[in-house]
Amino acid sequence: MIESSKVHKILYGGDYNPEQWPKEIWQEDMRMFQIAHIDVVTLNVFSWAALQPDEVTYDFSKLDEIMEYVRKNGLKVCFATSTAAHPAWMARKYPDILRVEKTGMKRKFGSRHNSCPNSPTYREYSVALAEQLARRYKDYDNIVAWHISNEYGGECYCENCEKAFRVWLRKKYGTIDELNRAWNTSFWGHTLYDWDDVVVPDMRSEEFEWDGIRTNFQGISLDYRRFNSDSMLECYCMERDAVRKYTPDIPVTTNLMGFYKTLDYQKWEKEMDFVSWDSYPPYGAEPEHNAMAHDLMRGLKGGKPFALMEQTPSVSNWHAYCALKRPGVMRLLSYQAVAHGADTVMFFQMRRSIGACEKYHGAVIDHVGNENTRVFREIAALGGELSNLGDTLLGGRTPAKAAIVFDWDNWWATELSAGPSNLIDYYDEVYQYYKALQNLHIPVDFIGIEDDLAPYALVLAPMLYMCKDGYDGKIRAYVKAGGTFLTSYFSGYVEEHDLVVTGGYPGRLRDILGIWVEESDAVPEGDEGIRHTFRYEGETYPAEILCDLLHTEGAETLAVYDNDFYAGMPVLTRNSFGSGCAYYVAARSSQTFYRKLLQKITGELHIQPPAKQERPEADDGGFVEMTLRENQNGSFLFLLNHGDAAECVTLEQGGRNLLDGSEYRAGETVALDPKGAAILCLS
């Protein structure tokens, strides 16, 4: 991850903006950083306007002072290129840099994410600035990482993008005839005769959103999302290459945003030296949501550790109700990140700004300006614990035998689709299965369609709507060799261009699953008519969102619908295939059902939780999160109590709690306070 020769512990710190403050404040910051055990700061994130007042002038005088000051005070630096917001003079002189919204409205200067990724002006000046920074500061031995731009995101539909989209399409499809085939433009007589007939799919053209979600030509909409993600990735790569010319040994990253739909992070990670991301779970969110995002970030690099680049120490500024993190929650969520693979714990921001939209966003140092706050005391205490842990946990990996397939093209395509239901939600479908495994305390890896399936005893691919060329072969080989595969309704319908695979759903997966789906019945939200249900192992469960009406072709029926005209038809099947088997879940159901099903499957596969929680009666699966990390120093069991009551966990294996030194034998219980945490080095 971050350069190991310079890092000997979990780095602790975050975004620091000393340019916003007089120099006398800097000295006070250093004093408080020392109290809090802060050892790394992210610098220069939004300084482009100060660094470059016109086309040819660069002024690094203030940044020179800052870099020298933090080096003198022993701080490591995550060094940003400052290109996330262009200067006002650039927008005034070169309007091609300004983005155009999906409505066709051209933006003016302001906000952030405000540069067209295909603007020649933006690309020229952003790369030039990155190169200037790398050349000037290449000899600073405390720079541990490059931070390119900041939270890439958004979309643009300007003339720059329209021209670049045509080039992207020509490279992808080669001929206009192949483009017409892939987009099925014979529908509605939309045949294209020339590459210049291609226009950006904004609200004035093919992508008119007739219900706010779905579009008329999903193939066009899908390709534009791919193109937009690729365009921003090109900007990242150009800056990355510019800094690498002068600092080839310093790793390069940019801060991702978890499950961010706009950018295909599985393509981005290939261009990043390590993954970093910004974690901002809203108040009251289920802890499994944040755990899932951590696991996705870890999975991008094949299970390698990632950097927690940002989190709030106390409060976020953009929610309708900006509730504080309750006492202990900052520490708990920090250890949750470490438990799932983070080798850093970092915050936005180090000192609270006095103006604009983030002045009420939490900070290590609050507006009062001293250490006499609850938040600072908690930060200092956590800093002390991380210092004591040293390098014990660094590089640790999660020993997962279960994996979940996640694919951005599937995410885009399922929700762009004109039918069968507005309730189709790819993220939420994946989350239902992930949450069940988390509550069973089963470690999970997230994998993409290019990743190997062989290391896993169980692979889940909920709502695998788009089965790309060759992926069915990978699944087929995996199951034949003894793997267990599970997918759900609305799977196998289309290939990579969103064209239906004819011959019966689930298309290329039909032989693996041993079923044929004849029809799918969309269940209206809140429907008070027929309540769709099924029984499984003596209990009744709901069947919601979409009910597949299927016939078995060799698969065993494990449950059937109770009602409507398809009562008695299969809703849960299992197909023996080679040495393995494949499950199909034909409708959305409840967490209780998913836990029941996955507990049975993981039990048969001998995938066991690392410990036992003393709350088997808890209907929601309990509140203690259990994860494992392993490295050359040993195997480490994290126990995290997200609840408001004390909990107990019974150990399958003895160990020592690294946070308080307590020793435990196998069979003993670990008591956890509300919002408490333990890290057991297992015997």
Beta strands, then each sheet from edge to edge (+ up, - down):
strand 1: 11-15
strand 2: 40-43
strand 3: 76-80
strand 4: 143-147
strand 5: 252-253
strand 6: 255-256
strand 7: 276-278
strand 8: 306-310
strand 9: 342-347
strand 10: 402-405
strand 11: 444-447
strand 12: 458-461
strand 13: 484-488
strand 14: 515-522
strand 15: 533-536
strand 16: 539-542
strand 17: 546-552
strand 18: 556-560
strand 19: 570-577
strand 20: 580-585
strand 21: 611-613
strand 22: 624-631
strand 23: 634-641
strand 24: 647-651
strand 25: 655-657
strand 26: 663-664
strand 27: 669-672
strand 28: 677-682
sheet 1: 5+ 4+ 3+ 2+ 1+ 9+ 8+ 7+ 6+
sheet 2: 11+ 10+ 12+ 13+ 20+ 19- 18+
sheet 3: 14+ 17-
sheet 4: 15+ 16-
sheet 5: 21+ 24- 27+
sheet 6: 22+ 23- 28+ 25- 26+
end
